[in-house]
Amino acid sequence: MANRFVRAIELVLNTATNGHFRVALIGGFALPFHGVTRATADVDFLVESSGADLLHEALLAAGEVCLQRTGELANYDSTSPEIAPVDALYAQRPPSLAMLARAHTYKPSGAPLAIPVVDPEGIIGLKVQAMANDAARRDRERDDIRELLLAHRGRLDLGLVREYYRAFDLEAELEAILREIEKQ
């Protein structure tokens, strides 16, 4: 029997396939695909905005309760131990649509479906946005970014990462993290 996180992932992926819209894993469940592990209580997806309504209906039908839904994102909690809570961030602007386009598909051993996952640069970009939007999350997001930068040292497109930081006027924060990493 699949665990509740696998069921949530399968539901989102099947809905996207059937509805012909793109999705990619982000957040805590995407991190292990990039060499970083962190505990998480929900499954986060970047979702092509054209699929927002279909995904909403599928999640409600599966027993999720919508806690918040805007044109930018949706948060769902589960009423069942059979499926994990799901958060959806809607891709509508060029940077997030580019993240979906660059997503790499992984087929974990024994998994029934291939899982599209946003690349490490995109994960960093989304974490920078989360830091800018919610100061309470700043330390956790900064730690995840630091770990991603360490895990992919020398292989990341730092120009793209800098663009994400520049968009939120946080370049000094990135430079501080990079100096910290250089000392290791």
VENWODA-V517482 format. One line per field, one symbol per residue. psi: psi as a letter, one per 30 degrees, with the letter a starting at -180 (. if undefined). Layout:
psi = ???
This chain:
psi = kkleeeeeeeeeeeeeeefhlklkkaaeffeffggkkkklflkkkkkkffgeeeeeeeeeffglkjekkafelkkklkgkffkllkkkkkjfleeeeeeeefkkkkikkfkflkjkkkleeeeeeeeeeeeefjfffeeeeeeeeeeeeefgkfflifeeeeeeeefghgeeeeeeeeeeeef.
